[in-house]
Amino acid sequence: MEDPEGVETVLEGSNTIFVKGIDKEKVGQYAAEIRSKRGPEPYKGKGIKYADETIRRKVGKTGKK
């Protein structure tokens, strides 16, 4: 993805993305676009999520006896 004008992304390590910019609305919109590519899923918690976001986990199916 190309960074929009006025917004900068910085990779910290292998799994942290910082989105920086002057315009708070553009930064939030771009962060939402990044998150929409692979949103967090409720069973394993995988996907892209915000740093302060908590994901409600669901219980999976039980094994067949």
N, C-alpha and C positions, 0 to 999 in steps of 0.2 A: 504494500500500500504506500502511496505517496503521501507525505505529510502536507496538510493544507498550509497556505500562507499564514505566517504568524504563530504556527504551532510546531513544537519540536518534540521528538521522542528520543528517549535515552534508554538503552538496554543496560540493566544492572544485573550482572550475573547471567544465568541461563534462563531464568523464569520470572524476571521482574521487568516491567516496562513502565517508565515514567513519562507522562505526557505533560509538557510544559508550554506555557504561552501567556501572553498578556491578556487576551480576551477570554474570560472565564466561560462564556457561552460556547465559543469555538472549541475550547479544550474539552469541555464536557461532551459536546456533540461528537468529537473525534474519538474520545474514549468509549462512548457508547457504540460507535461504528466498529471499533476494534473488538469490543465485547460481543457484539452481535455475530461475529464470524464463528465463534465457538463458545456459546454461553455455558455457564456451569450447569451440570446435570445433577438431579437430586439423588441418584443412587450411589455413585462413587465419588461425587464432588469434583470430577474432572472438568476442565474447561477454563475459560478466562473469566476471572472475577475481580472486583475491586478489592483494594487492600483491606478496607474496613467492613466489607460485606460478609455476612454470615449466610450460609446456605442451609436451608432446611433439608435434612437428609430423610430419605424414605427407606423403609425396611424392604429388602428384596424378597423374592420368593424363597420358601424353605425347600430343602432338598427332598426328593421323593424317597419314601421309605419302602 
